[in-house]
Amino acid sequence: MSIILHDEAYYASRIPRPDLGPIRNFMRFIWDNERKALLDRTAREWGQLGIFYLCFYTVLASIFAVQMKISVDYVSQLDKPFFDYTTTGSLVGQSISIFRSPWKFSSPGIAIKPRSVTATSPIILVNNSNVSARPKRYIRALTDFLQEYNKNKSNYDVNCGNGNFQSNHSEEKPCFFDIKNLGACSRPPYGYAAPLQPCVLIKFNKRFDWAPKYYNQSSTLPEDMPANLKKAVQQSKKFYIWLSCDGANNVDKEHIGEVEYIPSPGFPVEYFPFTGQPDYLSPIVALRFKNLTPDRLVTVECNLWAANIEQHSRYSLDFQIIIGKWGTID
């Protein structure tokens, strides 16, 4: 059996410190004049601890920096895709060119206003039997939303909606969207009064640098495009990202009644692309449900139509709407 021997300093360090009482023990912990120790550590011990944590956090920060560099480089490539210009037709003797992104996953989307009375529900419920579903609530919501479109026209191009295609580069003024074009859906009560013909506003979401490759009179239209929309495309002299809304199934189609598109079943191409303009106004199409079946829940599906909106992502939005009997609505 071997015996390990230590020097006198080791044995001296193992001698228990005398108990000085709670207060004096704490004061000795803060500063030990005999050992020259701060917080029970000498300068050498603090130095060793500092070197350890310096190395540890240096390695940790390096790993984080490398991960951030990889992420930023990848995201930067997505934010600045390659764009090419494509001539798509002519208008008033002028060639119309739009630039499009080759990134096929960049299909746009749409949103509805007013939003549902509950954040988790896609249902627009209009009925006096429920306080949160009374028409006044939807009227107020639409009024608040349309306030965003009350802008100073001097910041906009007020003539670009007259059939003239504009590329809307960031140095140009964006097109002005006049909510008066929404007709009865531009002012209270927005159809939320007897006779009840509620308006639902479809707003085109901002999609940076996305430009449409639109269908026009000379286009070969998709086979699954609704017949009434095909007729509208073939008769239109203007260019739109087309919109169709209908019941989700045969039962919904039976009870949805007539849907009026105001001002037209599409979003004018002159509002695209969005290039980050601070005053940009997204275009709106108003749906006016003229004779919904009362007390019947109807699921509405809305689709966008453009040649560069992928077939699998054409379905853009669905929501549900149910109204009370007209005689019970204030």
Phi, psi and omega in degrees: 000130181262152179244129179269124181255142177240162178281175183296326181298322179297312181294327178294324180289341182271353179288126180303142178287143179295143179280118182258002185099160186304313187289313183291327174298319180294318179296323178292328176295320179295310178214117177258104184293328181293316181266352186057051185243133175254125183054041175067018175229136177282172180300321180295318180294320176297322179297316178298318179295320180295319179297320179299309182290330176298314178295317183299310183286335175294315177296316180298315180294326179294317178297317179297318181296320179295318178297318179295320180298316179297316181294315181296318179298320181292314181294324179299324178293327179286325183286340183232066180288165177281132179243139172236160184259139182229127176280124187246350181165197180218154180216121181054044175078002182251142178286137181255120179239135175233153175256144185229155179266138177282356180284109189285347183271003188266041178290146184277183179215173180226163180221159181252151171224135003283155175288165179297155183290341175238144187294334185264357186246137176270015187264131168263107184249119181242105184195136180287350181287347181233125183302318183286352182250007182291149184305325184303327181293318180288324177298316179295319181296318179291322178298316179297319181294316183288345175299333179296341183262002176274082186245162174288119185295342181294341179273004188228162170268108185274355183254355187287348178274004182267044176085004181262123178283136177229142182280342177056047173295161188298337181276354180260158177288137177288162178290143176273130176258114181270113183292347176297337178293347179276002174059230182296341179272007180259356185214155178300146006267015176058030179083002181267050177207159181293133355287132188289113176225073190297143175261138171236125182267131177255115182255134178280124180291149176288126175231110189302127174063017176270130178234142186278147165253095197271161172271138176226192186300330183264002184280152169275114188273149179299146180296328184272004176291135180303146185299319181292329177286322175303317180296319180295319179296315183291338181262347185276138175260358177253170186245131185222158157273111192282152183230134173229137179227134181203174176296149184289331179217183185298323179294316178297320180295330179290329187253356182284334179070202181276134177246119179263130178262121182237127000277345181200163181278054180180167180254121183302139185290343183291350177273004184235151359274160170278122183240027176091015179299129183295333183260012185299136177244120179290138178291156184229142168241131178264132172258124178246113181275106192275333181207058174299145174287121181297151176057031178230121179286123182242127174266125183252130175247131178241138182231145173263146183230115172204155184294334180257022167258118187300147182303316184288341182250014183294324177295120190247327191201143167221151176207166180240147181220138177216133181239153174281175177296144185303325182290345182258006182256129176276000000 
